[in-house]
Amino acid sequence: MKLVSFGEIMMRLTPPGYNRLRQTSSYDVCYGGAESNVACSYACLGGNASYVTTLPANELGDAVLQMLRGIGVDVSHIRRGGPRLGVYYLERGTGVRSSQVVYDRAGSSFATAEADTYDWESALEGADWFFFTGITPALGPQVLRALENALETARRLGVRVACDLNYRSKLWSEAEAGRVMRSLVQSVDLLIANEEHAERILGVPSSVDPGFLGRGYEAEIAGRRENCTRMARFMCEHYPLQSVVLTLRTTLSAEETVTGAVYYDGTCAVHSRDYRLYAADRVGAGDAYAAGLLYSLSRGDSSSQANDFAAAACALAHTIPGDVSYVTSEEVERLVRDGSSRIRR
């Protein structure tokens, strides 16, 4: 089953350990972006992934291509040109200090590429899924038009469309995101979001029973599961969506988190197992969920099986530094099966 993903990949610069940006004298380097993370994670699981973007025709663009090829992602539809590779800086938080991201991506090769840069007929030939996120249309009118061209072609070719809402307040306003994403969601089959973004961007009513609050995170999560089910049902009733995922994250500290997801297939909701984690790196974990879900659905798994597989893929992604989740389907299935982190000898 073939997945085609469209978006921007950037160089990520991270101070070693928990150093702050203002104090560091060196950076760890890797490459990533939501859509490329999904393509890479899908390929690592054993799927057929193709990535569409624009990279500068220089050594940094070459480095990105080398990384993608090494993972097994099809790069034949990546275009070269433009002024620069986008960059983002990640300052890891710890304890009560949150992580933060600083973008340096304005005027990148991807953001400045013309809308007709991509041959979508060729890129989407034989595809089962087309994937994008709400980050991509935030990068400018040319990118939005390119995405609209892709969605039109996907519909004509019968390619299913998956989208992660992924609102980024540093890229555009809630009002602008709401206007654009409510239109784009009309072309989406499977939508992934969280409660906050679904409410703020798509106008979905949200309310957690106050009786669940103040009784520990387990009780809070139980209340939020019910809320997510109601929200997902609302979205399927008010948008032409076939299915909706609402991911759940309860943050206990900068390092400790509880994750899970509610998957609604248009008829009933299924809840994944919750994972309490000490995260080595949170970036890309939601992308690993998306990749795991699409991979599992593509091989014919049930809604419950796909949600459990995706939640386990997300949990494992928290244990791996960098944007990309280098986990195999066998590792995910092992976690689903026994939930064990024992040493393998």
N, C-alpha and C positions, 0 to 999 in steps of 0.2 A: 504494500500500500504506500502510495507516494504522498508526501507532504511538501507543499511549497510555502515558504515563509518570506515575508517582505518587510524590510525595515532597515534601520541604521545600526551598524556595528561600530563601536568606538574603542579607543585605547583607554583602559582603566588604570589609573595611577593611585596606589594605596600606600600610605606611610607604613613602615614595618610596625608590627605589634599594634599597640594602641596609641602611638604617637599622633599628635595633632598636626594638621596641615601647617600651622604657623611655626611648629618647632622642628619638623622633619628636615633632614638633609639628603634623603634618598627615598625612592619609591619602588615598590614591587609593581611589575607590569604584567597585565594580561589584556585580553580583548573580549568584548562582550556587548550585548544589547539585548533587549527582551526577545526580539524576533529571531536573532541569530542564536540566542541561548536555546530557544525551543527547537530550532533546526538541529543544533548540535546534540542536545539531549535526546531527541528523537532518533538520530543516527546512532548514538551510543547504545540505545536500547535495542538496536538491530533494525530500525526502520529505514526506508528510502526517503531521504530528506534532500530538498533542493532549496537553496537560499538565493534571493534576489535582492540586490542592492547596487550602489555605486561606490567604488573605491578610488582613491587617487592613484595615478600611474607613477608611483614612487616606491621606495623600499618599504615604507610602512604598509602600503596596500599589498605589497608582495608578502609581508609577514602575516597579514590577515589571511590571505589566500592559502598560505602554507599551513596555518593553524586549522582552517576549515577542511582542507583536503586531508590533513592528517587524521581528523576525526571521522572522515568518510562522507562529508557533505558535498553534494553536487554543486559546483561553482560555475557551471557553464553559462549561466544566465546573469552573472555578475558583470556589470559594466565598469570600465575604467575611465577616469577623467576627473576634472574638477580640481579645486585648490588644495584640499586638506582632509585629513582624517579627523573626525570629531574626537574629543577627549572628555573624560569625566574623572573627577577626583573623589575618592571615597575615604572619609575619615571614620574609622571603626569606633563605635561607642563601647562603653563598658559600664556595668553597674547602672547608675542613674543617669549617666551621660549618653544621649542618643547618638547613633551614627548620623552622618550627614553627607550629602552629595553636592558637589559643585560642578556645574556643566561648563564646558568650553567647546561647544559644538556649533555655534553660529557660523554660517558660511561654509559648512562642510561640503564635501563632494556630493554626499547624498542629498543634503538639503537644497543644493543649488542645481541639481540635475533637472533637465527639462521633463515635462510630464510625459512626453512621447518617447522617452529614452528606452523603455522596456517593451519587448515583443511578448505580450502576454499570451498570444495564441500559442507560441512555441513554449513559453515557460510553464503554462498550465496544461499542456498536452499530457494526457494520461494521469493527471493528478486526481487524488481522492479528496484531499483537503487543501484549502488555501487558508493561511493563518496570518493575522495582523493584530496589532494592539492599538489602543488609543494614544500611544506615544507618537506613532507615525504621522497621523494627520495634523498633529500639533506642530510639526516642523516646517510648515509653510504651505502656501496655496499650490505650488507646483507639485509637492509631494501628495497633497490631498487629491489633486486631479489624477495623478498617476495611480493612486489607490482606487479611485472611482473607476478608472479604466480597467483595473484588475478585477474589481467586483463585477463589473458588467460582463467581462469575458468569462469569469467563473460561472456566472449564472447561465450564460449561453452554452457553455460546455458541460453543464451539469455537475460542476465541482462544488462540494459542500464547503461552507465558509465558517471558520471559527475565529472568534475575537476575544481577546482579554481587554477589558475596559481600561485598565491601567492609567488612571488620571494622574498627571504630573503637574502640580500647581506652579512649578518653576518654568513651565513651558507655555501654559496658556490659562486663561481665566475659567472659572466654573461655567459662566454664561456662554462663552465661546465653545467650550468643550461640550456643553449640553446641546447647543444648536447643531453642531457637526455630528456628534455621536448618535443623537436620536435619529438623524437621517441615515447614517451608515448602518445602524443596527437593523434597518429595514431589509438589508441584504445578508444578514447573518443567520446561520442555522443554530450554532452553539455559542452561547455567550458565557464568558467567565468574568466574574467581578467579585467585589466584597460588598458588605452591607453599606459602608460609608459611600463608596463611589456610585453604587446603584441608586442610592437615595439622592445624592447631591447632583449627579450628572444626568440620570435618567428619570428623576422625579418619582422613584418608587417609594411608597409609604413604608416606614420602618418604625417598629416599636417593640421593645423587649419588656415582658411582664416584670414590673418592679419587684415582684415577689421572689424572683430569682437572684436579684442583686444583693450584695452584702453577705452572701452565704458561701463564699469561696468560688474559685474559678470553675470548678466542676459544675456547680449550679448555674453559674453565668453562661457557660457554654451550652448547657441544656436549653436554657431560655433562648439563646441566640439561634440554636438549631431550629426551633419552632418559628422564630422570626424569619429565618432564611427561607424556610419552606413557604411561608406566606408571600414573601417578596418574590421568590422564583415563580410561584403560581401567577402572581400579578403580572410579571414581565411576559410570561407566555400568553396571557390573556390580552395584553395591550400592545405587544409587538409580535411580528410574525416569526417568532423563535420556536424551534423544535425542542430545544433543551437549554437549561440554565444551570450553571454552577455558581454557588456562592462559597468562597473560601473563608475559613474561620482562622483567625490568629488572635491569641490572647498573649500579650507581652507582659512577662513577669519581671524582666530586667532587660538590659541591652543584649545580654547573652542568652537568657532563658526565655523560651517561648513555648506555647502550646498551639499545635496546628491541626486542622481537619477540614472537611468540606461537606457541603450538602449538594447533591446532584439531583436535579428534577428533570425527568425525561418527558415532560408534558402530561404525564398521567399520575406518577407517584414520585415521592422523594426518598432518596436513600442517603444515609449518613455514614461517613467513613469512620474508621477508628481515629481517636485523637492521639497525637504524639507529643509528649513533653520532651523538649530538646534543649541541650546546651549547644548553641550554634557556633560553629567555626566561622561561618559566613552565611548571612541571610540572602545576599544578592543572588538572584537567579532561582531561588527556591520555588517561587510561583510559576516560573517558566518551566521548571522541571515537572510541576503538577500538570501544566497544560500539555507538555510533550507526552507524559505518561498516560494521560486521559485519551489523547488522540491515538496513541499507539495501541492502547488496550482496546478501544472501540474498533479500530481498524482491523484487528484480528478476530473480531466477532464476540468479544466478551460482553456480558450483561452490564447493565447500568451499575449494579452493585459491585461487580468485579472490577469494572473500569475505575470507579471512584476509589475503591480500596487500593488498587494498583497505583493510581495517580497520587493519592495521599502518601503512600509509602515512598514513591519516587521523590516527592517533595521533602519528606523527612530526611531521606538520605542526602539530598542536595545540601541541607544545612551543615553537613559534616565535611564538606569539600570546599577549600578556599578557591576563590575566583568565581566568575560568572557561570561557567559551564559545569553541569552535573555529569561527571564521568562515571556513571553507574550503568550496569548492564541489566537487562530484563531478569536474568537469573538472580542477581542481588536483590532486586525489588521483590520478586516472587518469594524469595527466602524470608524477607522481612514480613511480608503479608502472611506467610504461612506460620512462622513461629515467633515473630516479634523479638528475636534474640539478637543481642550484640556480643555474644560470647566469642572468644577467639576461635578461629577456624584453624585446626592443626592437621 
